[in-house]
Amino acid sequence: MKKLPKPKHIYGYPNSQLKQILLKLEISEEAFDKAFGVNTCCFDEKLNETIIYVCDVERALYQLGHKFGKYHAWD
């Protein structure tokens, strides 16, 4: 993987897509969740799935020291 894939949802990464990304990056869900912390996300009722905003995924990867990480200020 040369960069993060395009999100499958207009607002970000569905949880199922994020799990696949983490698997390819060899990052455990536990480590990602710890870096992600308590954060805002949305829920798509049609998909019945949580959507994680791109900036929050990038920030968590930044916290983990991953090359795909990007600093975003969290409020």
C-alpha positions in Angstrom: 0.0 0.0 0.0 1.6 3.3 -1.1 -1.0 5.5 0.5 -4.3 5.3 2.3 -7.1 4.2 0.0 -10.0 6.5 -0.8 -12.8 6.2 1.8 -15.8 4.2 0.7 -18.2 6.7 2.4 -18.6 10.4 1.8 -17.7 11.2 5.4 -14.8 8.8 5.9 -13.9 5.2 6.4 -16.6 2.7 7.3 -15.4 0.5 10.2 -15.2 -2.5 7.9 -12.8 -0.7 5.5 -10.7 0.6 8.4 -10.3 -2.9 9.7 -9.0 -4.0 6.3 -6.6 -1.0 6.2 -5.2 -1.8 9.7 -4.7 -5.4 8.8 -2.7 -4.4 5.7 -0.7 -1.9 7.7 -0.1 -4.5 10.4 -1.6 -2.3 13.1 -3.7 -3.9 15.8 -7.2 -2.6 16.4 -6.2 -2.2 20.0 -3.3 0.0 19.2 -5.3 2.1 16.8 -8.2 2.5 19.3 -5.7 3.7 21.9 -4.2 6.3 19.5 -7.7 7.2 18.3 -8.9 7.7 21.9 -12.3 9.2 22.5 -13.3 11.0 19.4 -16.2 12.0 17.2 -17.5 9.7 14.5 -20.8 9.2 12.6 -23.1 6.3 12.0 -24.7 5.4 8.7 -28.0 3.7 9.4 -28.3 2.3 5.9 -24.9 0.5 6.2 -25.5 -0.1 9.9 -21.8 0.9 10.3 -19.7 3.5 12.1 -17.9 5.9 9.9 -14.5 7.3 11.0 -13.5 10.7 9.6 -10.4 10.7 7.4 -8.6 13.4 9.5 -9.1 11.3 12.6 -7.7 8.2 11.0 -4.7 10.2 9.8 -4.2 11.7 13.2 -4.3 8.3 15.0 -1.7 7.0 12.5 0.4 10.1 13.2 0.1 9.3 16.9 1.4 5.7 16.1 4.3 7.1 14.2 3.1 5.6 10.9 4.2 7.2 7.6 0.6 7.6 6.5 -0.1 9.6 9.6 -0.8 13.3 9.4 -1.0 15.9 12.1 -4.5 17.4 12.5 -5.4 19.5 15.5 -8.1 17.8 17.6 -10.5 20.0 19.4 
